[in-house]
Amino acid sequence: MAQHGKVMVFDFDGTVSLGDGPVRSYARFVAAGLERAERDTFLAAIEAGLAGDLPDGIDPLDGYDLVRLLAAPFAVTDAAHSAAYSSSRGELASVAAPILAPVGLAAFLAAARTKARLVLATNAPETRIAEALDSLGLAGAFDEVHTTVGKPAGLDSIIDGLLADSTVEDAASALVSVGDVWTNDLDPAHRRGATTALVGPRRDARATPTLHAASLEELYPPLSAWLESPHRTTSTASSTLETKVEK
């Protein structure tokens, strides 16, 4: 891994990839294993949940968790969930599971990439991630793309590697993690003293993000300000940065 200064780590689903298409796809594959009456009831509950009408006691982390929680009364097995999720990823960014990017994200990332290393880290498998990024106008936007991360533990490992390879004296001060689920996307960075940016209307009681907004677009100004803030580099970093400028 090349040495770097500032680093921005982004989640995929719910952060740079928006829309309920992939969740509906997952729900359809789960429903395929149910009896007809159960299927209709389950899919109706999914649509209600996506619209914000949730049964008492249900507080999903995200759309995928909503599917899992609403499938519980139908005794859907873990194996069936896994198979349904895998099948749904084969539809990612297709007409069966459409997605969209936050407004202005491509331009924001292009500008940010001149000042920081951009990392995408997702629990999703590699299946159709390249196609999805292309459809979002983000092909080649990231310096690193990590799939099947196994968050939060897997993100711990990625962040530790990024911090160890940093050219900044206080490496954690030069890293920000951006995502929509506190436990998976942000807590690993938070525990290391890094900046965190929580996206979306949901904020669980344990979340203590540095930044929080309902949409990623609202975070562009504070993230841009973070990118512009100075940081101290090591002597090794200084020579590295000078070499990059000369090129």
Kinemage of the C-alpha trace (Angstrom):
@kinemage 1
@onewidth
@group {chain A} dominant
@subgroup {mainchain}
@vectorlist {calphas} color= white
{ca met a 1} P 0.000 0.000 0.000
{ca ala a 2} L 1.453 3.381 -0.968
{ca gln a 3} L 2.082 5.976 1.715
{ca his a 4} L -0.565 8.644 2.030
{ca gly a 5} L -1.674 11.687 3.997
{ca lys a 6} L -5.376 12.209 4.532
{ca val a 7} L -7.768 9.303 3.978
{ca met a 8} L -11.524 9.168 3.427
{ca val a 9} L -13.221 5.796 3.921
{ca phe a 10} L -16.708 5.426 2.436
{ca asp a 11} L -19.406 2.791 2.881
{ca phe a 12} L -21.321 1.662 -0.216
{ca asp a 13} L -24.995 0.745 0.377
{ca gly a 14} L -26.876 3.654 1.911
{ca thr a 15} L -23.928 6.028 1.555
{ca val a 16} L -22.629 6.333 -2.010
{ca ser a 17} L -25.343 4.034 -3.410
{ca leu a 18} L -28.897 5.091 -2.652
{ca gly a 19} L -32.369 3.787 -3.395
{ca asp a 20} L -34.498 0.865 -2.204
{ca gly a 21} L -34.066 -1.194 -5.378
{ca pro a 22} L -31.474 -3.607 -3.913
{ca val a 23} L -33.528 -4.064 -0.726
{ca arg a 24} L -36.676 -4.817 -2.724
{ca ser a 25} L -34.673 -7.316 -4.770
{ca tyr a 26} L -33.490 -9.051 -1.604
{ca ala a 27} L -37.054 -9.114 -0.262
{ca arg a 28} L -38.375 -10.629 -3.493
{ca phe a 29} L -35.892 -13.489 -3.326
{ca val a 30} L -36.771 -14.107 0.324
{ca ala a 31} L -40.471 -14.050 -0.560
{ca ala a 32} L -39.943 -16.610 -3.313
{ca gly a 33} L -39.488 -19.243 -0.629
{ca leu a 34} L -42.765 -18.454 1.145
{ca glu a 35} L -46.309 -19.645 0.570
{ca arg a 36} L -48.384 -17.333 -1.640
{ca ala a 37} L -50.398 -15.791 1.207
{ca glu a 38} L -47.270 -15.335 3.322
{ca arg a 39} L -45.443 -13.842 0.352
{ca asp a 40} L -48.081 -11.162 -0.184
{ca thr a 41} L -48.177 -10.316 3.539
{ca phe a 42} L -44.403 -10.147 3.762
{ca leu a 43} L -43.925 -7.959 0.686
{ca ala a 44} L -46.689 -5.617 1.818
{ca ala a 45} L -44.925 -5.265 5.172
{ca ile a 46} L -41.660 -4.497 3.367
{ca glu a 47} L -43.264 -1.709 1.354
{ca ala a 48} L -44.855 -0.273 4.486
{ca gly a 49} L -41.539 -0.458 6.321
{ca leu a 50} L -39.662 1.278 3.529
{ca ala a 51} L -42.278 4.031 3.728
{ca gly a 52} L -41.590 4.395 7.446
{ca asp a 53} L -44.573 2.442 8.777
{ca leu a 54} L -42.893 -0.053 11.111
{ca pro a 55} L -44.456 -2.566 13.507
{ca asp a 56} L -43.991 -1.850 17.196
{ca gly a 57} L -40.615 -2.997 18.468
{ca ile a 58} L -38.970 -3.011 15.042
{ca asp a 59} L -35.965 -0.700 14.658
{ca pro a 60} L -33.902 -1.856 11.663
{ca leu a 61} L -30.331 -0.699 11.117
{ca asp a 62} L -30.980 -0.401 7.384
{ca gly a 63} L -33.165 -1.816 4.620
{ca tyr a 64} L -31.466 -5.202 4.655
{ca asp a 65} L -32.014 -5.474 8.393
{ca leu a 66} L -35.656 -4.538 7.784
{ca val a 67} L -36.007 -7.566 5.497
{ca arg a 68} L -34.431 -9.855 8.076
{ca leu a 69} L -36.605 -8.551 10.910
{ca leu a 70} L -39.863 -8.729 8.963
{ca ala a 71} L -39.033 -12.230 7.722
{ca ala a 72} L -38.625 -13.538 11.285
{ca pro a 73} L -42.326 -14.487 11.770
{ca phe a 74} L -42.078 -16.687 8.674
{ca ala a 75} L -39.166 -18.725 10.050
{ca val a 76} L -36.868 -17.943 7.131
{ca thr a 77} L -33.581 -19.755 7.734
{ca asp a 78} L -30.144 -18.139 7.719
{ca ala a 79} L -29.284 -20.231 4.669
{ca ala a 80} L -32.355 -18.933 2.831
{ca his a 81} L -31.442 -15.358 3.733
{ca ser a 82} L -27.896 -15.861 2.504
{ca ala a 83} L -29.073 -17.366 -0.782
{ca ala a 84} L -31.623 -14.583 -1.302
{ca tyr a 85} L -29.041 -11.891 -0.620
{ca ser a 86} L -26.541 -13.473 -3.008
{ca ser a 87} L -29.187 -13.689 -5.729
{ca ser a 88} L -30.187 -10.069 -5.170
{ca arg a 89} L -26.617 -8.852 -5.664
{ca gly a 90} L -26.725 -10.344 -9.131
{ca glu a 91} L -29.427 -7.760 -9.923
{ca leu a 92} L -27.531 -4.784 -8.436
{ca ala a 93} L -27.707 -1.661 -10.590
{ca ser a 94} L -30.036 -3.353 -13.087
{ca val a 95} L -33.646 -2.425 -13.841
{ca ala a 96} L -34.616 -5.010 -11.203
{ca ala a 97} L -32.552 -3.296 -8.505
{ca pro a 98} L -31.935 0.324 -9.522
{ca ile a 99} L -29.627 2.610 -7.555
{ca leu a 100} L -28.626 6.256 -7.688
{ca ala a 101} L -25.788 8.366 -6.361
{ca pro a 102} L -26.086 11.352 -4.021
{ca val a 103} L -26.337 14.567 -6.022
{ca gly a 104} L -22.905 15.944 -6.886
{ca leu a 105} L -20.953 13.001 -5.470
{ca ala a 106} L -18.762 12.394 -8.526
{ca ala a 107} L -17.601 16.014 -8.539
{ca phe a 108} L -17.052 16.017 -4.780
{ca leu a 109} L -14.943 12.851 -4.902
{ca ala a 110} L -12.912 14.130 -7.852
{ca ala a 111} L -12.013 17.257 -5.877
{ca ala a 112} L -11.405 15.303 -2.670
{ca arg a 113} L -9.079 12.897 -4.441
{ca thr a 114} L -6.602 15.711 -5.056
{ca lys a 115} L -6.208 16.037 -1.284
{ca ala a 116} L -6.833 12.547 0.113
{ca arg a 117} L -6.749 8.830 -0.567
{ca leu a 118} L -10.289 7.582 -1.201
{ca val a 119} L -11.243 4.106 0.038
{ca leu a 120} L -14.509 2.240 -0.499
{ca ala a 121} L -15.215 -0.514 2.045
{ca thr a 122} L -18.380 -2.621 1.899
{ca asn a 123} L -19.707 -5.832 3.375
{ca ala a 124} L -21.254 -6.610 -0.003
{ca pro a 125} L -19.574 -9.162 -2.263
{ca glu a 126} L -17.675 -8.096 -5.359
{ca thr a 127} L -20.644 -9.133 -7.535
{ca arg a 128} L -21.585 -6.205 -9.818
{ca ile a 129} L -19.814 -3.599 -7.661
{ca ala a 130} L -17.835 -2.415 -10.693
{ca glu a 131} L -21.030 -2.182 -12.741
{ca ala a 132} L -22.754 -0.378 -9.895
{ca leu a 133} L -19.987 2.198 -9.561
{ca asp a 134} L -20.061 2.728 -13.314
{ca ser a 135} L -23.831 3.266 -13.256
{ca leu a 136} L -23.382 5.802 -10.440
{ca gly a 137} L -20.794 7.726 -12.444
{ca leu a 138} L -18.102 6.650 -9.973
{ca ala a 139} L -15.981 4.281 -12.071
{ca gly a 140} L -12.367 4.833 -11.021
{ca ala a 141} L -13.378 7.324 -8.317
{ca phe a 142} L -11.726 5.361 -5.482
{ca asp a 143} L -8.083 4.494 -4.934
{ca glu a 144} L -9.040 1.272 -3.157
{ca val a 145} L -12.221 -0.836 -3.245
{ca his a 146} L -12.661 -3.486 -0.530
{ca thr a 147} L -15.584 -5.924 -0.755
{ca thr a 148} L -16.808 -8.652 1.630
{ca val a 149} L -15.151 -6.670 4.416
{ca gly a 150} L -16.969 -8.310 7.325
{ca lys a 151} L -17.659 -5.112 9.241
{ca pro a 152} L -17.131 -4.095 11.893
{ca ala a 153} L -14.134 -6.384 12.580
{ca gly a 154} L -12.994 -6.321 8.965
{ca leu a 155} L -13.059 -2.537 8.911
{ca asp a 156} L -10.896 -2.512 12.050
{ca ser a 157} L -8.214 -4.293 10.050
{ca ile a 158} L -8.485 -1.985 7.029
{ca ile a 159} L -8.324 1.163 9.150
{ca asp a 160} L -5.354 -0.146 11.141
{ca gly a 161} L -3.530 -0.741 7.865
{ca leu a 162} L -4.349 2.757 6.635
{ca leu a 163} L -3.199 4.335 9.893
{ca ala a 164} L 0.022 2.317 9.920
{ca asp a 165} L 0.790 3.455 6.379
{ca ser a 166} L -0.003 7.110 6.962
{ca thr a 167} L 2.570 9.857 6.479
{ca val a 168} L 0.886 12.018 9.120
{ca glu a 169} L 2.256 12.323 12.665
{ca asp a 170} L -1.187 11.886 14.209
{ca ala a 171} L -2.584 9.451 11.636
{ca ala a 172} L -6.047 9.205 13.179
{ca ser a 173} L -6.534 12.961 12.842
{ca ala a 174} L -6.122 12.585 9.078
{ca leu a 175} L -8.752 9.878 8.571
{ca val a 176} L -12.502 10.226 8.239
{ca ser a 177} L -15.002 7.389 7.887
{ca val a 178} L -18.337 8.061 6.182
{ca gly a 179} L -21.322 5.720 6.429
{ca asp a 180} L -24.923 5.178 7.419
{ca val a 181} L -24.563 2.514 10.147
{ca trp a 182} L -22.680 3.569 13.273
{ca thr a 183} L -21.628 0.131 14.489
{ca asn a 184} L -20.396 -1.131 11.137
{ca asp a 185} L -19.147 1.954 9.330
{ca leu a 186} L -18.046 4.481 11.938
{ca asp a 187} L -17.349 2.945 15.332
{ca pro a 188} L -14.056 1.320 14.232
{ca ala a 189} L -12.757 4.764 13.200
{ca his a 190} L -14.240 6.451 16.275
{ca arg a 191} L -12.459 4.027 18.623
{ca arg a 192} L -9.163 5.015 17.018
{ca gly a 193} L -9.793 8.734 17.435
{ca ala a 194} L -10.617 9.454 13.798
{ca thr a 195} L -13.324 11.735 12.420
{ca thr a 196} L -16.703 10.160 11.665
{ca ala a 197} L -19.534 11.308 9.416
{ca leu a 198} L -22.941 9.648 9.819
{ca val a 199} L -25.294 9.790 6.838
{ca gly a 200} L -29.072 9.386 6.971
{ca pro a 201} L -31.972 10.244 9.257
{ca arg a 202} L -31.354 7.304 11.602
{ca arg a 203} L -29.032 7.735 14.577
{ca asp a 204} L -28.993 5.021 17.221
{ca ala a 205} L -28.438 5.822 20.879
{ca arg a 206} L -24.808 4.637 20.810
{ca ala a 207} L -23.792 6.877 17.933
{ca thr a 208} L -21.489 9.813 18.677
{ca pro a 209} L -20.404 10.971 15.207
{ca thr a 210} L -18.281 14.029 14.591
{ca leu a 211} L -20.632 15.008 11.770
{ca his a 212} L -24.210 13.953 11.038
{ca ala a 213} L -26.631 14.890 8.263
{ca ala a 214} L -29.683 13.355 6.637
{ca ser a 215} L -27.960 13.314 3.236
{ca leu a 216} L -24.385 13.031 2.028
{ca glu a 217} L -24.785 16.246 0.056
{ca glu a 218} L -25.186 18.158 3.328
{ca leu a 219} L -21.816 16.832 4.456
{ca tyr a 220} L -19.837 18.097 1.462
{ca pro a 221} L -19.063 21.519 3.058
{ca pro a 222} L -17.804 20.208 6.431
{ca leu a 223} L -15.900 17.369 4.749
{ca ser a 224} L -14.329 19.867 2.353
{ca ala a 225} L -13.317 22.007 5.334
{ca trp a 226} L -11.789 18.910 6.964
{ca leu a 227} L -9.815 18.235 3.798
{ca glu a 228} L -8.440 21.783 3.812
{ca ser a 229} L -7.363 21.702 7.472
{ca pro a 230} L -3.575 21.395 7.912
{ca his a 231} L -1.879 18.306 9.301
{ca arg a 232} L 1.689 17.669 10.359
{ca thr a 233} L 3.660 15.151 8.346
{ca thr a 234} L 6.681 13.107 9.324
{ca ser a 235} L 10.053 13.821 7.721
{ca thr a 236} L 9.513 10.793 5.476
{ca ala a 237} L 6.140 12.165 4.499
{ca ser a 238} L 7.582 15.538 3.594
{ca ser a 239} L 9.956 14.073 1.044
{ca thr a 240} L 7.193 11.860 -0.311
{ca leu a 241} L 4.853 14.787 -0.780
{ca glu a 242} L 7.550 16.903 -2.431
{ca thr a 243} L 8.210 14.107 -4.892
{ca lys a 244} L 4.520 13.960 -5.770
{ca val a 245} L 4.429 17.722 -6.353
{ca glu a 246} L 7.425 17.552 -8.662
{ca lys a 247} L 5.685 14.932 -10.777
